[in-house]
C-alpha cells in the first residue's frame, strides 16, 4: 500500500509540474526574472556506519536575477538549491545538499563601482587533495562573504578595496576525524600617472586557521594559525629606444603557529628592471633583485601553500642579491636567441655563497602543412665561489600540434638538468611529457592520451615527485561513449587544511613531510539512444599510502555512479544510484560505505 501511495504521489506531482506559469515581472523601475527547477521523488540512503533512511523529498533550485533602474546602476542575482543529490543534480553531492548564494553590483557604469556577495552550503561534497591521485571525498558545510569597491576618477589616484572571509567544516568519509578552515583577507590598491611616471601602491592583510584531520598514521589532529601582511610601492617610466624602466619596493610580514610552536619574520624586497629595443631584432635588459631575509623567503614559500615550518628562525641574518643582464637577437623570423650573464650572492645559515652563470637560449617556431611546432633550448655554465666547481645546466621544451593522416595530434616534452632553485646551493632536475590523439570516422570517434612528470633535487636522493596518467575513449554517437583512465603518483608533500601539497624546493624538516604514493583507474559508459533519453554509469577506484615518522596508512577509495534521465519538453524523469567506499588504515576506523538511490521527477520553470 505504501509503495502504491508513493507511485500515485509521483504521478500527481508530474501532472502538477506540467502546469504553465507566467513568464516575466516588471514593477516600476525594477525588472526581475525568476526561473528554477522543482523536483520531487523517493530517496533511500544507507551505509555500514549510518542507519538507513527512506524519504519522499521535495527539492530543486531557483535563480532570481534583475536590476533596478538600469543594469549599470544596481543589478542583483540570488540562487538557492535544496535537497540536491548526486543522482539528480549538477552539485555532485553524495548526500542531499542545500545552499544559497547572493550577489549584487552597484554603479557598474560609474567611477565608483562596487560589488558584494555571500554564499552558504550545507552537507555538500568536497575533496581533500592528493597530488596525481584521486582526491579523498569529504562532506560538510561552508560559507564565504566578499565585498569590493573602486574609485576611478580621471586625473586623480585610483583606489580599490576588497575584503573576503569564509570558513568550512568537514569530515572525511572513512575516519572519525573532522577538519575545518577559516580565512580572511583585505586588499587595498592605488595607482596614478603623473608626468609620464606610472606609480602604484598596495596593502594586503590576511590570515587563516586550520584543523588538520588525521589521515596519516602517527599524525594527531593539529591546529595551525597564520597571519600575514604586505605593502609596497612601484614606479615605471618610458626610456629612449622603445624602452622602459621599473622599480618596486615590498615589505611582508608573516606569523605561523603549529603545534604550540611559532615562526615569523619580515622580508624586504627591492626589484629594478630596465630594457630597451634599439632595433626590431635587438633587445637589451638589466635587472637587480635584493632580499634582506633569504631564509624568510624559503619559509614563506611553504606557508603560502598552507604548509607549516615550526621552530625555524627566519630572522637569522641572511640576504641575497641577484644581478642579471640579457641580450636578445632575432636571427630570423622564426628563431629568437638570447645570451645572458648572472651574478648571485647569498648569505644563509651563517655561510656566504656566490655563483656566476653564463648562458644562452634559442627559441624556434614554425608553421607547416601538418601543424605547428615550437622548441626552446637553454644552456648555462655555473661557477661556484665557495667550491670552485664548474657545473653545466640545460633545459629544453618542444611542442607540436597538427593533423597527421586524419589524426589530430598534440604533444609536448620538457627536460631540465641542474637548474638553479632559489638557493644557489641546490640544483633541480625534471622531465615531463604529454600527448593526445583523436580521429573521427563519421559517427565513430576514438581518442587516447598519456602524460608523465618527475622533479627532484639533483644532489639529494629520495626527493623526487613523479606522476603518470593514461586515458582512452571510444564513441559511436549517439549510441555509446566509453572511456577509461589510469594514473599513479608518488613523492613528498606537506599536509595542509585543503590537502597534500608537493614539496618542490629545499626540504623542510622531516617531521613536517608526508610521503605519499598510489595509483588508480576510472571507467565510464554513457548512451543517448533516443531523443531525450540518456544513460550513464561510472566507476573509479584508487589505492594510496601516506606515511610520516609515526607510521604508514594504507588508504582506499572506490565510487560507483549510475544515472538514467528522460527529458520531455520541460519535464525530466530521473533515476540515479551512488555508492562510495573509503577507508584509511591509519585512522583506526573501519572503511565507510555510503549509498544513495533516487527516483523522481523535475520540471523547469520560468516564473517571471
C-alpha positions in Angstrom: 0.0 0.0 0.0 2.8 2.4 0.9 4.6 1.9 -2.4 1.3 2.4 -4.3 0.8 5.6 -2.5 4.3 6.8 -3.5 3.7 5.9 -7.1 0.4 7.8 -7.1 2.1 10.8 -5.5 4.7 10.7 -8.2 2.1 10.7 -10.9 0.2 13.6 -9.3 3.4 15.6 -8.9 4.2 15.1 -12.6 0.8 16.5 -13.5 1.2 19.4 -11.2 4.7 20.2 -12.6 3.3 20.3 -16.1 1.0 23.3 -15.5 2.0 26.5 -17.3 3.1 29.7 -15.4 3.7 33.4 -16.1 7.0 34.4 -17.8 8.0 37.9 -16.6 7.6 40.6 -14.0 8.3 44.4 -14.0 7.4 46.7 -11.2 8.2 50.4 -11.8 12.0 50.7 -12.2 12.6 47.1 -11.1 12.9 44.3 -13.7 13.1 40.8 -12.3 13.5 37.3 -13.7 12.9 34.1 -11.7 13.5 30.6 -13.1 14.1 27.3 -11.5 13.6 23.6 -11.2 11.2 21.9 -8.8 11.8 18.2 -8.1 10.1 15.5 -6.1 10.8 11.8 -5.6 11.9 8.9 -3.5 15.3 8.8 -1.8 17.0 6.0 0.1 20.3 6.4 1.9 22.1 3.7 3.7 25.6 2.7 4.9 27.6 0.4 7.2 28.2 3.2 9.8 24.8 5.0 9.5 21.2 3.9 9.8 19.2 3.6 6.6 16.9 6.5 5.7 13.9 6.4 3.3 12.2 9.7 2.4 9.9 11.3 -0.1 11.7 14.6 -0.7 10.9 17.8 -2.4 13.8 19.9 -3.7 15.1 21.9 -6.6 16.8 25.1 -7.4 15.9 28.7 -8.3 17.7 31.7 -9.7 16.5 35.2 -9.2 18.1 38.0 -11.2 17.3 41.5 -12.2 18.1 45.2 -11.9 16.8 48.4 -10.5 16.6 51.5 -12.8 19.4 50.3 -15.1 21.7 47.2 -15.0 24.7 49.6 -14.5 23.0 51.2 -11.5 22.1 48.1 -9.5 21.9 44.5 -10.6 21.4 41.5 -8.4 21.4 37.7 -8.5 20.3 35.1 -6.0 20.3 31.3 -6.3 19.0 28.6 -4.0 19.2 24.8 -4.2 17.5 22.4 -1.8 17.9 18.6 -1.3 20.2 18.1 -4.3 21.8 14.7 -4.5 24.4 13.2 -6.9 21.7 11.3 -8.7 19.7 14.3 -9.7 22.0 17.4 -9.5 24.9 19.2 -11.0 26.2 19.9 -7.5 27.5 16.3 -7.3 26.9 15.7 -3.6 26.5 12.1 -2.5 24.2 13.3 0.3 21.4 15.8 -0.1 23.0 19.3 -0.3 21.4 22.6 0.1 22.8 26.1 -0.2 22.3 29.7 -1.2 24.3 32.4 -2.9 23.5 36.1 -3.4 25.3 38.9 -5.0 24.9 42.5 -6.2 26.7 45.0 -8.3 26.2 48.7 -7.8 27.2 51.7 -10.0 28.9 49.3 -12.5 28.9 52.0 -15.2 30.3 54.8 -13.0 33.6 55.9 -11.4 32.6 54.2 -8.2 31.7 50.5 -9.0 31.2 48.1 -6.1 30.0 44.5 -5.5 29.0 42.3 -2.6 28.4 38.5 -2.4 27.6 35.8 0.1 27.3 32.0 -0.2 26.4 29.2 2.2 26.4 25.5 1.6 25.1 22.7 3.8 26.1 19.0 3.7 27.9 19.5 0.4 30.5 17.1 -1.0 34.2 18.3 -1.2 37.6 16.9 -1.8 40.9 16.5 0.2 43.5 16.8 -2.5 46.2 14.2 -3.1 48.7 15.1 -5.9 48.3 12.9 -9.0 45.8 10.6 -7.3 42.0 10.6 -6.9 41.1 13.0 -4.1 39.6 11.8 -0.8 35.9 12.6 -0.5 34.7 14.9 2.2 31.4 16.4 3.2 30.4 19.4 5.3 29.3 23.0 5.5 30.9 26.2 4.2 30.3 29.9 3.8 32.0 32.9 2.2 31.5 36.6 2.1 33.1 39.3 -0.1 32.8 42.9 -0.8 34.7 45.1 -3.3 34.7 48.8 -4.2 36.7 51.0 -6.5 37.2 54.7 -7.3 38.3 55.5 -10.8 38.1 59.3 -11.2 40.1 60.9 -14.0 43.3 62.8 -13.1 43.4 61.6 -9.5 44.8 58.4 -8.0 42.6 55.4 -8.4 41.7 53.3 -5.4 40.2 49.8 -4.9 39.4 47.8 -1.8 38.3 44.2 -1.3 37.5 42.1 1.7 36.9 38.4 1.8 36.2 36.0 4.6 34.9 32.4 4.8 35.0 29.1 6.7 34.4 25.4 6.2 33.8 22.5 8.5 34.1 19.0 7.0 34.7 15.3 7.8 36.4 12.7 5.6 34.4 9.6 4.9 36.2 6.6 6.5 37.6 8.5 9.5 36.2 9.7 12.8 38.1 13.0 12.5 36.9 16.4 11.4 38.7 19.3 9.8 38.0 22.9 9.4 39.3 26.0 7.7 38.8 29.7 8.0 40.3 32.7 6.2 40.1 36.4 5.9 41.8 38.9 3.7 41.9 42.7 3.0 43.3 44.1 -0.3 43.9 47.8 -1.0 45.4 49.1 -4.2 46.0 52.6 -5.7 47.6 53.7 -9.0 48.4 57.1 -10.5 50.1 58.6 -13.6 52.0 61.8 -13.3 54.1 63.5 -16.0 54.9 60.2 -17.6 55.5 58.2 -14.4 53.2 55.3 -13.6 53.0 54.7 -9.9 51.2 52.2 -7.7 50.9 51.2 -4.1 49.2 48.3 -2.4 48.5 46.8 1.1 47.4 43.3 2.0 46.5 41.7 5.3 45.1 38.2 5.8 45.2 35.1 7.8 43.6 31.8 8.5 43.1 28.8 10.8 43.0 25.1 10.0 42.3 21.9 12.0 44.1 19.2 10.0 42.2 15.8 10.0 44.2 12.7 11.0 44.7 11.0 7.6 48.2 9.8 8.2 49.3 7.3 10.8 51.1 9.0 13.7 49.8 12.4 12.9 47.4 13.8 15.5 44.7 16.4 14.8 46.7 19.6 14.7 45.8 23.2 14.6 47.5 25.8 12.5 47.2 29.6 12.6 48.7 32.0 10.2 48.7 35.8 9.7 50.5 37.8 7.1 50.6 41.4 5.7 52.4 43.1 2.9 52.7 46.6 1.4 54.7 48.1 -1.4 55.3 50.8 -4.0 56.2 50.6 -7.7 57.1 53.1 -10.3 57.8 52.9 -14.1 58.7 55.3 -16.9 59.5 55.0 -20.6 63.1 55.1 -21.9 64.5 56.1 -25.3 64.9 53.4 -27.9 61.4 51.9 -27.3 62.4 51.1 -23.7 61.2 51.4 -20.2 62.4 51.0 -16.6 60.5 49.9 -13.5 61.3 49.6 -9.8 59.4 48.1 -6.8 59.9 48.0 -3.0 57.9 45.5 -1.0 57.8 44.5 2.7 56.0 41.5 4.0 55.4 40.1 7.5 54.2 36.6 8.4 53.4 34.7 11.6 52.7 31.0 11.6 51.8 28.8 14.6 51.8 25.0 14.5 51.5 22.5 17.4 52.5 25.1 20.0 55.5 26.5 18.2 55.6 29.6 16.1 57.6 31.0 13.2 57.6 34.6 11.9 59.6 37.1 10.0 59.8 40.3 8.0 61.1 40.3 4.4 62.1 43.4 2.4 62.5 43.0 -1.4 63.8 45.5 -3.9 63.5 44.9 -7.7 64.8 47.1 -10.5 64.5 46.4 -14.3 65.5 48.4 -17.4 65.0 47.3 -21.0 65.4 48.8 -24.5 64.7 47.8 -28.1 67.3 49.6 -30.2 66.1 47.8 -33.3 63.3 45.4 -34.2 65.7 42.5 -33.8 67.8 43.5 -30.8 66.6 43.5 -27.2 68.7 44.5 -24.1 67.8 44.3 -20.4 69.4 44.5 -17.0 67.8 43.7 -13.6 68.7 43.7 -9.9 66.8 41.9 -7.1 67.7 42.1 -3.4 66.2 40.4 -0.4 67.2 41.1 3.2 65.8 37.8 4.5 66.5 34.8 2.3 65.6 32.3 5.0 62.3 34.1 5.5 61.6 33.7 1.7 62.1 30.0 1.9 59.8 29.6 4.9 57.2 32.0 3.4 57.1 29.9 0.2 56.0 26.9 2.4 53.5 28.9 4.4 52.0 30.4 1.2 50.7 27.0 0.1 49.2 26.2 3.6 52.3 24.4 5.0 53.9 24.9 8.3 57.6 25.2 9.3 57.7 25.4 13.2 60.7 26.3 15.2 62.8 27.7 12.4 64.3 31.2 12.9 63.5 33.2 9.8 65.0 36.3 11.4 68.5 34.9 11.4 70.8 37.1 9.3 70.5 36.2 5.6 70.3 38.1 2.4 70.6 37.7 -1.4 71.5 39.8 -4.4 70.8 38.8 -8.0 72.2 40.8 -10.9 71.2 39.8 -14.5 72.0 41.1 -17.9 70.3 39.8 -21.1 70.8 40.4 -24.8 68.3 39.1 -27.3 68.5 39.0 -31.0 66.2 37.6 -33.8 68.4 35.8 -36.2 65.4 35.3 -38.4 61.6 35.5 -38.2 61.2 32.1 -36.6 64.4 32.0 -34.5 65.0 34.1 -31.4 68.3 33.9 -29.5 69.4 35.3 -26.1 72.7 35.5 -24.2 72.9 36.4 -20.5 75.3 36.7 -17.5 74.1 36.4 -13.9 75.7 37.0 -10.6 74.1 35.7 -7.4 75.5 36.3 -3.9 73.8 34.9 -0.8 74.3 34.7 2.9 72.4 31.8 4.6 72.7 29.9 7.9 76.0 31.7 8.8 77.6 30.9 5.4 78.3 33.1 2.4 77.7 31.7 -1.1 78.3 33.1 -4.6 77.8 32.0 -8.1 78.4 33.4 -11.6 76.5 32.0 -14.5 76.8 32.4 -18.3 74.3 31.1 -20.7 72.2 31.4 -23.8 69.0 30.2 -25.3 67.2 29.7 -28.6 63.5 29.6 -29.4 62.3 28.3 -32.7 58.7 28.1 -34.1 57.4 27.1 -37.4 54.0 26.5 -39.1 53.9 23.6 -41.6 51.2 22.0 -43.7 50.9 19.4 -41.0 50.6 21.7 -38.0 52.7 24.0 -35.7 56.0 23.2 -34.0 58.0 25.2 -31.5 61.1 24.4 -29.4 63.3 26.1 -26.9 66.8 25.2 -25.7 68.6 26.9 -22.8 72.2 26.1 -21.6 74.2 27.6 -18.7 77.6 27.3 -17.1 77.9 27.9 -13.4 81.0 28.7 -11.3 80.8 28.5 -7.5 82.8 30.9 -5.4 82.8 28.5 -2.4 83.9 25.2 -4.0 85.4 26.5 -7.3 83.5 23.8 -9.1 82.0 24.3 -12.5 78.6 22.9 -13.3 76.6 22.7 -16.5 72.9 23.0 -16.7 70.4 23.0 -19.6 66.7 22.7 -20.3 64.6 22.1 -23.4 60.9 22.1 -24.3 59.1 21.0 -27.5 55.5 21.4 -28.5 53.6 20.1 -31.6 50.0 20.3 -32.7 48.6 19.4 -36.0 46.9 16.8 -38.2 48.6 13.6 -39.5 46.8 11.2 -41.8 43.4 12.3 -40.4 44.6 12.2 -36.7 44.5 15.4 -34.7 47.7 15.2 -32.6 49.1 17.3 -29.7 52.3 16.6 -27.9 54.8 18.3 -25.6 58.1 17.4 -23.9 60.3 19.1 -21.4 63.6 18.2 -19.7 66.0 20.0 -17.4 69.1 19.1 -15.5 71.0 21.2 -12.9 68.6 24.1 -13.0 69.1 26.5 -10.0 66.4 26.9 -7.4 66.1 29.8 -5.0 69.3 28.8 -3.2 72.4 28.6 -5.3 73.5 25.5 -3.3 70.5 23.5 -4.7 70.1 22.2 -8.2 66.9 20.8 -9.7 66.1 18.3 -12.4 62.8 17.4 -14.1 61.2 16.0 -17.1 57.6 16.0 -18.3 55.7 14.9 -21.4 52.1 14.7 -22.6 50.3 13.8 -25.8 46.9 13.0 -27.1 45.5 12.0 -30.5 41.9 11.6 -31.7 40.2 10.8 -35.0 36.7 10.7 -36.3 35.1 8.5 -38.9 31.5 9.7 -39.3 29.8 8.8 -36.1 32.8 6.8 -34.8 35.4 8.6 -32.7 38.5 7.4 -30.9 41.0 9.3 -28.7 43.9 8.5 -26.4 46.3 10.4 -24.3 49.3 10.0 -21.9 51.4 12.2 -19.7 54.1 11.9 -17.0 56.3 14.2 -14.9 59.1 13.9 -12.5 61.0 16.5 -10.5 63.8 16.2 -7.9 66.7 17.9 -6.2 69.8 16.7 -8.2 72.1 16.3 -5.2 69.6 14.7 -2.7 68.3 11.2 -3.1 64.7 10.5 -2.2 63.4 13.9 -3.1 61.5 13.0 -6.3 57.9 13.7 -7.0 56.5 11.8 -10.0 53.2 11.1 -11.7 51.8 9.3 -14.7 48.4 9.2 -16.4 46.9 7.4 -19.4 43.5 7.7 -20.9 41.4 6.5 -23.9 37.9 6.8 -25.2 35.7 5.2 -27.8 32.4 6.6 -29.1 29.8 5.8 -31.6 27.5 8.8 -31.5 24.9 8.9 -30.0 24.6 5.2 -29.1 27.7 4.7 -27.0 30.6 6.5 -25.4 33.2 4.6 -23.3 36.3 6.0 -21.6 38.9 4.8 -19.2 41.9 6.2 -17.4 44.8 5.0 -15.3 47.0 7.2 -13.0 49.8 6.8 -10.4 51.9 9.2 -8.4 54.4 9.3 -5.5 56.5 11.8 -3.7 56.8 14.1 -0.7 54.1 16.5 0.4 53.1 19.0 3.1 49.9 18.4 4.9 47.5 21.4 4.7 43.9 22.1 5.6 42.8 21.5 1.9 45.1 18.6 1.0 48.6 17.4 0.4 50.9 19.9 -1.4 54.0 18.5 -3.2 57.4 19.6 -1.9 59.4 21.1 -4.8 62.1 23.1 -3.1 64.7 22.7 -0.4 63.4 20.1 2.1 61.6 21.2 5.3 62.2 19.3 8.5 61.3 15.6 8.1 58.7 15.9 10.8 56.6 18.1 8.5 56.8 15.9 5.4 54.4 13.2 4.4 55.4 10.5 1.9 52.6 9.6 -0.4 52.1 7.1 -3.3 49.4 5.3 -5.1 47.5 4.5 -8.2 44.0 4.2 -9.5 41.7 3.9 -12.5 38.3 5.0 -13.7 35.8 3.7 -16.2 32.7 5.3 -17.7 29.9 4.4 -20.2 27.1 6.5 -21.5 24.5 6.4 -24.2 21.7 8.6 -25.7 19.9 6.1 -27.9 16.8 8.3 -28.5 16.0 12.0 -28.2 15.6 13.0 -24.5 16.9 9.7 -23.1 20.4 9.5 -21.6 22.0 6.7 -19.6 25.4 6.9 -17.8 27.5 4.8 -15.4 30.9 5.3 -14.0 33.3 3.6 -11.6 36.6 4.8 -10.0 39.0 3.2 -7.7 42.3 4.3 -6.1 44.7 3.0 -3.5 47.3 5.0 -1.8 49.7 5.1 1.2 50.7 8.1 3.3 53.4 8.0 5.9 55.4 10.1 8.4 57.9 9.3 11.1 54.9 8.0 13.1 53.9 5.2 10.7 52.1 4.4 7.5 48.5 4.4 6.5 47.1 2.3 3.6 44.1 4.1 2.1 41.4 3.1 -0.5 38.6 4.8 -2.3 36.1 3.4 -4.7 33.0 5.0 -6.2 30.0 3.9 -8.4 27.6 6.2 -10.1 24.7 5.5 -12.4 22.1 7.8 -13.9 19.0 7.4 -16.2 17.3 10.5 -17.3 14.4 11.2 -19.8 13.5 14.7 -20.8 10.2 15.6 -22.4 10.0 19.4 -23.1 10.4 20.9 -19.6 9.8 17.7 -17.7 12.6 15.3 -16.5 12.2 11.8 -15.1 15.4 10.9 -13.2 16.7 7.8 -11.5 20.2 7.5 -10.0 22.4 5.4 -7.8 25.7 6.3 -6.0 27.9 4.3 -3.8 31.1 5.5 -2.0 33.5 3.3 -0.1 36.5 4.9 1.6 38.9 3.8 4.3 42.2 4.9 6.0 44.4 2.3 7.7 45.9 4.9 10.0 42.6 6.2 11.3 41.8 3.2 13.5 38.2 3.1 11.9 36.8 0.5 9.5 36.2 1.7 5.9 32.9 3.6 5.5 30.4 2.8 2.8 27.6 5.2 1.9 25.0 4.5 -0.8 22.2 6.6 -2.2 19.3 5.8 -4.5 16.9 8.3 -6.0 13.9 8.2 -8.4 11.8 11.2 -9.1 10.6 13.9 -11.5 11.5 17.5 -12.0 10.3 20.4 -14.1 11.9 23.6 -15.3 10.0 26.9 -14.8 10.4 30.4 -15.9 8.2 32.0 -13.2 8.7 35.6 -14.4 
